[in-house]
Amino acid sequence: MINITFPDNSVKQFEAGVTPLEIARSLSPQLAKEVLAASVNEQEWDLTRPIEADATIKLFKWDDPEGKHAFWHSSAHLLAEALQELYPGVKFGIGPAVENGFYYDIDPNGNTITADDFPKIEAKMLELARRDDKIVRADISKADALKFFGDRNEEYKCELISELEDGSITTYTQGAFTDLCRGPHIPSTGLIKACKVMSLAGAYWRGDEKRNQLVRVYGITFPKKKMLDEYLVLLEEAKKRDHRKLGKEMELFAFSQNVGAGLPLWLPKGAALRDRLEQFLRKIQKKYGYLQVITPHIGNKQLYVTSGHYAKYGKDSFQPIHTPQEGEEYMLKPMNCPHHCEIFKSAPRSYRDLPMRLAEFGTVYRYEQTGELHGLTRVRGFTQDDAHLFCAPEQIKDEFLKVMDIILYIFGALKFDNYEAQISLRDPKNKEKYIGSDENWHLAEQAIIEACAEKGINARKELGEAAFYGPKLDFMVKDAIGRRWQLGTIQVDYNLPERFQLEYTGADNQKHRPVMIHRAPFGSLERFVAVLLEHTAGKFPLWLAPDQAIILPISEKFNDYAHKVAEQLNEADVRVTVDDRNEKIGRKIRDNELKRVPYMLIVGEKEAANGEVSVRKQGEGDKGTMTVAQFADEINRLVKELQ
């Protein structure tokens, strides 16, 4: 017999060799229909794979991220099976689940696949799904795996197998399709009821521009047709909110191939928005005792070798800049933290100096692949709202709690009310990915877990998602149309202080090692603005909007009065501009609706005679007339309430 402990700490006994699916059936027939994935002792586990020892088990349904992941991972195999039938000779790369659906990288091998083929592929996927083939796992030796896939001319699979260790290789088979895969998967293809092929893209094999370019086929599936219909409606709404579209309409930012891909240009209104966000955070940081610093955009390569960033991210960084005169190598800054370590190290430190909170809006650079660039959410140069707190060990939890307060205050001010937290931990089975001792990792992880418990935040624990130097607490927000975004991160780090040999003198007059807390409430200003644009559909809170009002003279005769009103409002701290183009008033209203300016002030003969403005609110229409002073007082009152 084996004991199974469930998440609610209840314990049930089962015969050895029971599978998670059998456990679900014994608990509830309905649960057996809904369960899509399981974990055993915090490891991903196939539903049909036997459990042989004492275990803590979790069962996941569609609403759980683990359930969706298994469903979409299995759907990638279904897509590949359909492509195999429709396009003989196609070769397969990899096919993972992603945040919304899945993709499969394929070598067409002489076949041509276009968007016109999507309906045919979808029909074949549904035909195969209706067969309800079981998805069967098999352990296979390295030699047998190489022979099996070699006989099928699957060169990409053979390359992956050659890097695996014997005894760790598994395949999954459904119908006539077998794939190299570690799982987990849903029990059978019949659970997949609706599918949609979304797009095609190019992708170099293993991200290497010198290797073959494959075709990446994106898709999404659901256990109910209604869910797909709802998702497609959501996609249409997302298109309307696309930050690239809104950013252009609102004149916030632009990109230029002459400047370079992934390097955004902030236009005047976007720069004003960005500056307002910076000032908002600076004000909060001042209250919490942060010290503002500035560091260069480049650094000596050895700095990042010492920190470990070069070994970890060197391939994803812009390559070193050589200085032949001095024989040195410099890099565009990929991270701010090594620079802040050097600032701490620049003078002797005492326990009385701690915690030392260094903050910087620091621009960093990463060489992202061209095909992965996406508006402001994936760029090559971005500004982090970075801070590094140097603490005595006994100060960690208190400082961590204060950072949580800052992040939650920001979420409240910007109406990100729907959020969840994730404690990102080291994968104990893959320790070579991380630096530092087991003892320091344990201390850091416990500090985060205790801080969340004290704050009453029910954070999910996720193995393998830690930074290479320490665990972290990540905040995921849901936007207005239900999409999840990772915003805000706090990381505890015992390792960089070791690597940079940071010290402070304690009350005992002995040298001690500080602990670092890395934190970025926005993450990056670029990505944060993109998320905020899509969350608000460009209708920023009044206190944040680049222009709070725009003045529209009915004709050129009233341009002078319009500019006089603008002067009065600017003096009253209301941000306004004048649209004095020689256009009809209807055209001006339509154009400025697209720019999402909160208020439009229309002025003509009557308003000029009475010292008034006719007020029109974004999305609500006419609000009547009021004096300039009354409008200024109203805007300032609303701003004070919103902040």
Secondary structure, DSSP 8 states (H G I E B T S, - for coil): -EEEE-TTS-EEEE-TTB-HHHHHHHH-HHHHHH--EEEETTEEE-TTS-B-S-EEEEEE-TTSHHHHHHHHHHHHHHHHHHHHHHSTT-EE----EETTEEEEEEE-TT----GGGHHHHHHHHHHHHHT--B-EEEE--HHHHHHHHHHTT-HHHHHHHHTS-TT--EEEEETTEEEE------SBGGG--EEEEEEEEEEEGGG-TTS-EEEEEEEEEESSHHHHHHHHHHHHHHHHH-HHHHHHHTT-EE--TTT-TT--EE-HHHHHHHHHHHHHHHHHHHHTT-EE----SEEEHHHHHHHTHHHHHGGGS---EEETTTTEEEEE-S-SHHHHHHHHTTS--BGGG-SEEEEEEEEEE----GGG-BTTTB-SEEEEEEEEEEE-GGGHHHHHHHHHHHHHHHHHHTT---EEEEEEE--TT-GGGS-S-HHHHHHHHHHHHHHHHHHT---EEEET-SBTTB-EEEEEEE-TTS-EEEEEEEEEESHHHHHTT--EE-TTS-EE--EEEEEESSS-HHHHHHHHHHHHTT---TTT-S-SEEEEESSGGGHHHHHHHHHHHHHTT--EEE---SS-HHHHHHHHHHTT-SEEEEE-HHHHHHTEEEEEETTTEEEEEEEHHHHHHHHHHHHHHH-
